[in-house]
C-alpha cells in the first residue's frame, strides 16, 4: 500500500494487462467477500482515530479491500479515477453522498447491511459513518486503483481540488485537503 503524491512526475508502478471486471462481476465479488467476512474468514479491526483497512486481494484485474468505520469517520468527496468499483456494507450503516451532475447537487443515501453499490469510472462520492455502531464494508476496484481525485462543491459546481496517484483507497489526501473526520 503505497501512497504516491500528486502528478508531479510520479507515475503508477503497474501497467494493467488483464481486462477489467464488469459491473455485475464487481458486485458479485464484494458480496461473496462480505459472506467470508461474516463467516470470520477475514479479521476486522476498528481504530477510533483513523479508518482501519486492509487489502485482502490484488491482481492485475481487481483489488479488494476490507474497511472499518467508527463513528464520524469518513472520506472526502472523491472519485477512483478510471477504475470502476463496488462496495457492500457488512456491518452497521454508512451514508453515501453522490454527486449528481444533472441536478448539480449531492444526493445522500443511507446504506445498510447487505446494501451494495456499483459504479463506473469517475463516480464522485463521499462515504461516512454517522452512527455509534462501527460499520464494516468490502470494496473492489477494477482495474485496480491507481488514481483518486478530490473535489468540493462550490456554487453548485464540482470543483477539482487535487489528484493523487495511489493504489490505496484509504491513503490520505494531499496534506492541504485533509480534514478531521
N, C-alpha and C positions, 0 to 999 in steps of 0.2 A: 504494500500500500504506500505509494509514493505520491506526495503532493508536489506538483510542478507548478511554478509560478505562472504569471500571465504570459502573453505571447512573445515576450522579449527574446525571441530566438529559440526558446525551448520547443522541441517537437516531441510528439508522443514516441515512446520507445518501440511499440509494437505496430506491426502492419497487419491488418486484418486480411486473412486469406479465405476463411470459411464464410459461407453465406450466412446472413443474419437470420435469426428465427423470426417467423411471422408472429403477428399479434396473438392469435389463438394459442400458439405453442408457448408463448411467454406466460399467458395466464395459466395454462395447464401446469407449467413448470413451477410457478410460485405457489400454486395451490397444492401441488404434490409435496414441495418442500415444507409448506405450512403443516401438512399432515405429519411429516417427520418431526418437526419441532414439537407438535402436540404429543407425539409418541416418545419424546425425550431423546431423540437421536442427536440433536444439536443442543449444546449448552447455551443458555441465555443468561446474561448478566445485566445488571442495571447500575448506572452511575448517576447520582443526583447532580453532578457538576457538568457532565457532558454526555451526549448521546453515545451509548456503547454500540459498537458494530463490529462485525467480523465477516470476512469474505468466506463463504463456505464452498464455493465452486468457481473455477475460472478456466476457460479455454479460449480458443480463437473465435468462438461463436457467441459465447454468453458468459457473463459473470453474475453470481448470485450472492446476495448479502442478507444477513440477519441483523436487525437493528432494534434496540430497545429505546423507549422514550419515557422518561419520568415526567412528572407534572411540569408544565410550561416549557418543555424542551421542544425545539422546532428548527426548521430550516429557514433560509431566506428565500425570497422569490427567485426561482432559478429554472433552468432547463438542463437537459442532459445532452446537449449538442446534437450530433447526428445519430445518437443511439435511441432506439425505441425501448420501451420498458413496460413493466407491470409491477404492481405490489399488491399484497394481500395482508389484511390485519389478522394476526393470530390471537392476540390477547388485547383487551382494553378497547379504546376508541381513539381515532385520530381525526382531526379536522383538516380538510384539504381545501385550499383556496386556489382556484384555477383561473388564469387569465382568459377571458372570452373576448377575442378580437372583434367580433361583430358588434357586441354591445359596449366594448371598451371599458370593461369593469371586471373585478374579481368576483367569482361566484363561489361561495363556501358550501361544502357538503361534509356532514359527519360520516365517517367511515367506521363501521363496527366490525366485530368479529365475523370473519367469513366474507366480508366485502372485498372484492378485487377490482382493481383499476388497471386499465391497459392504455398505453398512449404511444403515439408516433413521435418522431423526432421533433425537436423544438417546442415540445409541450411545456408550457410555463406554469409552475405551481409552487405552492408553499405548503408544507405539511407540519402539523404540530399537535402536541398533546396538551389539552387544557384541563384535564381531569386529574383527580388524585391518584387513580389506578395507573400503574405503569402499563404502557402499550408496547406490543411487540409486533413487528412486521417483517415480511420477507419481500425483497426487491430483486428484480432481474433486469439486466440491460443487454441489448443485442443490436449491433455489435457491442462488445464490451466497452464500458465507459472510457472515454478519452478526454472529453472536454465538458465543462459546465460554464454557463453564462449566468450572471446575476443581474437582477432587474429591480426597478421600483416603478410605481405608477405615479405619474405627475400629470395633473390636469387631464385625466382620463386617457393618457398616453403611456405606453410601455416604454420605459427608458432603460437602455442597457448601461449598467454600471461597470461591469468588468467581465473578462473571460479568463478562464483558468484551464490549463492542461492538467488533467488529473485522471487517475484510474481509481479514485476513491470517492464514492458519493458523499461521504461524511468528512472529506478534507475541509479544513477551514477555508472560508472565502478569503480573498485578498484582505490584508490587515485593515485597510481603510473602510472595508464594508462590514466588519464584524460588529455584532450587537449582542447584548446579553439575551439569552433565551432560557 
